[in-house]
């Protein structure tokens, strides 16, 4: 059974229509009451419960769908995934997410599920990515053989004391990084791609 990956650029609040399409894609073909496991491993632990409440009342819906939500916890993550339809990996800090995911047998633990991601959540699954937080190229877990550039051409980090992101420079850095034969997906906020594997 294949796993359906839905990689979002992040910043869906800046593209509500894109967000609706993303969540409609997440629940497509599932029951009217899909179980959604929200993974906030890229966030500092003290913010998980508050962010979980916000997300489950935010855009995680589609007309006629009544999703059931659960907060992912490292101590029971593998067991939680077995009992879910959609794993939603939210963005945040790339290093933090990679730390937590290195403790699990990914992607085997979510085989056959819908794995929806946003920003750093998308970065973690690809071969190479350019991170807005660190303004550098990094390696993901290589589950998907692509390069990823989230928040492309947005004002993400416009208040950053290091200055605004030079998107063309970021794209060129990613193009030159690692396996040069891989396709680059530079997505604007709210845009997503679907890959079945």
Secondary structure, DSSP 8 states (H G I E B T S, - for coil): ---EEEEE-S-GGG-HHHHHHHHHHHHTTS-TT-EEEEE-TTS-GGGHHHHHHHHHTTT---TT---EEEE--GGGHHHHHHT-SEEEE--S-HHHHHHHHTTS-TTGGGTTSEEEEETHHHHHHEEEEEETTTTEEEE---SEEEEEETTTTS-TTTT-TT----HHHHHHHHHHSS-TTS-EEE--TT-EEEEE-
